[in-house]
Amino acid sequence: MRKRRHHYVPQWYLTPWSENQRIYCLRNGQIKPCGLASVGVEKDFYAVSDLTIKDIEFLRRGVIAQSPEGVRSIHESLLREFARVAYANQLKKARPGIKDEAKRTVREIVSNLDENYHESIEHDLQYSIGCMLSGSTEFFSDVSMAGSFLRALALFSLRTKKRREAMKRIRTPIPGVDIDRVCGPMIHMLAINIGGSLLVDRARFRIVLLQNETRLPFITSDQPVINIHENRDSRGTPLEVEWYIPLSPKRAMLYLLAENAPTDKIKRISEVEAQSYNAFMVKHHHDQVFANSRECLSRIALHV
């Protein structure tokens, strides 16, 4: 079946903020209760474009060649999968008389290939978030689970509409390259690189769960994973990783250097701290902010 409605914020992630599959959403200055199926979604958002020779050259020179040697073969395999879409489309154009069933198959590949990749990787993140919601971070002591979690978390940060819009501003050294076309395979490659790098340094980092029992619940947005470390170099690249992601109105996760982490695995926060974390979420959102109540978003709407 061809999938056209692509969620760059998965519905399962937003479920803790919802009731009967409906969530409060602040968008364009208006607060509305919305169905989970209608937020963080765009038609054909992950549809695969035809990669050109220039696009492939850019990915090989700009991403694969700069990646650790151990993952380059994985990136090349991924690139071949995405490049086959162009071949299939060319075949369809060259043979206008091919059967309707074959045309439908090509359209399904275009729509579903990247979407299916995201869905398969989401399972790793869904498992880890489920553990953290129950108060456990034991999965992180297993190297395989930790690696899957870090890759999935990196991809969750990169796969959103806000990141796509930011990537469009990238100037490529190869004329004719379209960032929209290369974005699909590129973010998967970058997520593997980021996840692998963090896995190597895993001993230096800790997961801290933030417990929020205040009157001000955690909110989330269409950019749920953010680096709240503000110190950056001259190019705007963060100097440290301090990932924050809300998990529910009462729980959030910090992934940060052990030297900066509190001693307790679960830290109870104050209302002032909750307000600060919510402010980070508002600052980094694209065009949708989510909460479990209208009242919570009403306070935020004054500052967006």
C-alpha positions in Angstrom: 0.0 0.0 0.0 1.2 3.5 -0.9 1.8 5.7 2.2 1.3 9.4 1.5 0.8 10.9 5.0 4.3 11.0 6.5 4.6 11.8 10.2 7.9 13.5 11.0 6.7 13.5 14.6 5.4 9.9 15.3 1.9 9.6 16.7 3.1 7.1 19.3 5.6 9.7 20.7 2.8 12.3 21.2 0.4 9.8 22.8 1.3 10.7 26.5 0.1 14.2 25.9 -3.2 13.1 24.3 -6.6 12.0 25.4 -8.7 9.9 23.1 -6.1 10.4 20.4 -6.5 14.2 20.6 -3.8 16.7 21.6 -3.7 20.4 22.1 -1.7 22.2 19.5 -0.5 25.8 19.2 0.0 26.8 15.6 -0.1 30.2 13.9 -1.1 31.8 17.3 -4.2 29.6 17.7 -4.7 26.8 20.2 -6.8 23.9 18.9 -7.5 20.3 20.0 -6.3 18.1 17.1 -6.2 14.5 16.2 -2.8 12.9 16.5 -3.1 11.9 12.8 -3.3 15.6 11.8 -0.2 17.0 13.5 3.5 16.7 12.7 2.6 15.3 9.3 3.0 16.3 5.7 1.9 14.6 2.5 4.9 12.9 0.8 7.4 14.4 3.2 9.7 11.4 2.9 9.0 10.7 -0.8 12.2 9.8 -2.5 13.5 12.1 -5.3 15.5 11.0 -8.3 19.1 11.4 -7.3 21.3 12.8 -10.1 24.9 12.1 -10.8 25.8 15.4 -9.1 23.7 14.5 -6.0 25.5 11.1 -5.7 28.9 12.8 -6.1 28.0 15.2 -3.3 26.9 12.4 -0.9 30.0 10.4 -1.6 32.4 13.3 -1.3 30.6 15.4 1.3 29.2 12.7 3.6 30.5 9.2 2.9 34.2 10.1 2.5 34.0 12.2 5.7 32.5 9.3 7.7 34.3 6.7 9.8 35.7 4.0 7.6 33.7 1.3 9.3 30.3 2.7 8.3 31.1 3.8 4.7 29.9 0.4 3.3 26.6 0.9 5.1 26.3 4.4 3.6 27.0 3.0 0.1 24.4 0.4 0.5 21.9 3.0 1.6 22.8 5.2 -1.3 22.2 2.3 -3.8 18.7 1.8 -2.3 17.8 5.5 -2.8 19.5 5.6 -6.3 17.3 2.7 -7.5 14.3 5.0 -7.3 15.7 7.2 -10.1 16.3 4.0 -12.2 12.7 2.8 -11.6 11.3 6.2 -12.6 13.4 6.4 -15.7 12.3 2.9 -16.7 8.6 4.0 -16.2 9.2 7.0 -18.4 11.1 5.1 -21.1 8.3 2.5 -21.3 5.0 4.3 -21.1 3.2 1.1 -22.1 4.2 -0.8 -19.0 1.3 -2.3 -17.0 -0.6 -0.2 -14.4 0.6 -2.7 -11.7 4.2 -1.9 -12.5 3.5 1.8 -12.3 1.8 1.4 -9.0 4.8 -0.5 -7.7 7.1 2.3 -8.7 4.9 4.9 -7.0 4.8 2.8 -3.8 8.6 2.6 -3.8 8.9 6.4 -4.1 6.4 7.0 -1.3 7.3 4.1 1.0 11.1 3.5 0.9 12.2 6.3 3.3 9.1 6.2 5.3 9.7 2.5 6.0 13.3 3.2 7.0 12.0 5.7 9.6 9.4 3.3 10.9 11.9 0.5 11.4 14.3 2.7 13.3 11.5 4.2 15.3 11.0 0.8 17.0 14.4 1.2 18.8 13.5 4.6 20.1 10.0 3.5 21.1 11.4 0.7 23.2 13.9 3.0 24.9 11.3 5.7 25.6 9.0 3.1 27.0 11.7 2.0 29.4 12.4 5.6 30.5 8.7 6.3 31.0 8.7 3.4 33.4 11.8 4.8 35.2 14.4 2.5 33.8 17.6 3.3 31.9 19.0 -0.3 32.1 18.8 -0.6 28.3 21.7 1.8 28.0 24.1 -0.7 29.7 23.7 -3.0 26.7 26.0 -1.8 23.9 23.8 -3.0 21.1 20.7 -1.4 22.6 22.6 1.8 23.4 23.9 2.0 19.8 20.4 1.6 18.4 19.0 4.2 20.8 21.7 6.8 20.0 21.2 6.4 16.3 17.4 6.6 16.6 17.6 9.6 18.8 20.0 11.4 16.4 17.7 10.6 13.5 14.7 11.8 15.5 16.5 15.1 15.8 17.4 15.3 12.1 14.2 14.0 10.4 11.9 17.0 11.2 10.6 19.7 9.0 12.6 22.3 10.9 15.8 20.4 10.1 14.8 20.0 6.4 14.2 23.8 6.1 17.6 24.5 7.8 19.4 22.1 5.4 18.1 23.9 2.4 20.4 26.8 3.4 23.5 24.6 3.0 25.7 25.7 0.2 27.2 22.8 -1.7 30.6 22.9 -3.5 29.1 20.9 -6.4 26.8 23.0 -8.7 23.5 21.4 -9.5 23.0 19.6 -6.2 19.6 19.9 -4.7 19.5 19.5 -0.9 15.8 18.4 -1.0 16.8 15.5 -3.2 19.8 14.4 -1.1 18.2 15.0 2.3 16.6 11.6 2.6 19.8 9.4 2.5 22.0 12.2 4.0 20.1 12.4 7.4 20.3 8.6 7.7 24.1 8.7 7.1 24.5 11.6 9.6 22.4 9.8 12.2 24.6 6.7 11.9 27.7 8.8 12.2 26.4 10.8 15.3 25.1 7.7 17.0 28.4 5.8 16.4 30.4 8.7 17.7 28.3 9.0 20.9 28.4 5.2 21.4 32.2 5.3 21.4 32.1 8.0 24.0 29.2 6.4 25.9 31.1 6.1 29.2 31.5 9.9 29.3 27.7 10.4 29.2 24.7 9.7 31.4 21.0 9.6 31.0 19.1 11.6 33.6 15.3 11.4 33.9 13.6 14.6 34.9 10.5 14.1 37.1 8.0 16.9 36.9 5.3 16.9 39.7 4.8 20.7 39.5 1.7 22.6 38.3 3.5 23.3 35.0 3.6 20.1 32.9 6.3 19.5 30.2 5.3 20.5 26.7 6.8 19.2 23.4 6.9 20.3 19.8 7.5 19.4 16.2 11.2 19.5 17.0 11.2 17.2 20.1 14.9 16.5 20.4 17.0 19.6 21.0 20.6 20.3 22.1 20.2 22.8 25.0 23.9 23.5 25.3 24.2 27.0 24.1 27.9 27.3 23.6 28.8 27.2 19.9 31.8 27.7 17.7 32.1 30.4 15.0 30.1 28.3 12.6 27.3 27.7 15.0 28.2 24.1 15.8 27.5 23.1 19.4 30.6 22.6 21.4 29.0 20.0 23.6 26.1 17.6 23.4 23.3 18.0 26.0 20.2 16.4 24.4 16.8 17.1 25.9 13.6 15.4 24.9 10.3 15.5 26.8 8.8 12.0 27.2 5.4 12.9 28.8 3.9 15.8 30.7 5.6 14.5 33.8 8.9 13.1 32.5 11.7 14.2 30.3 15.2 12.9 29.4 18.6 14.6 29.5 21.6 13.0 27.8 24.6 14.8 29.0 28.2 14.6 30.1 28.6 12.6 33.3 30.6 15.4 34.9 27.6 17.8 34.5 25.0 15.3 35.6 23.3 15.1 39.0 24.1 12.0 41.1 20.5 10.7 41.0 19.2 8.8 38.0 15.8 10.5 38.4 15.8 14.2 39.3 12.8 16.0 40.6 12.6 19.4 39.2 11.0 22.7 40.4 8.4 24.7 38.6 11.1 27.3 37.6 13.1 24.5 36.0 10.0 23.1 34.2 9.4 26.6 32.8 13.0 26.8 31.7 12.8 23.5 29.8 9.5 24.5 28.2 11.1 27.7 27.1 13.8 25.8 25.3 11.1 23.7 23.5 9.3 26.9 22.4 12.6 28.5 21.3 13.5 25.5 19.1 10.0 24.5 17.7 9.2 25.0 14.0 5.5 25.8 13.8 3.7 23.4 16.2 3.8 23.2 20.0 1.9 20.5 21.9 0.6 20.1 25.4 -2.0 18.1 27.4 -4.1 21.2 28.1 -5.3 24.4 26.6 -4.3 26.3 29.8 -0.7 25.3 29.4 -0.5 26.5 25.8 -2.3 29.7 26.7 0.6 30.8 28.8 3.0 30.0 26.1 1.1 31.7 23.3 1.8 35.1 24.7 5.5 34.5 24.1 5.5 32.8 20.7 
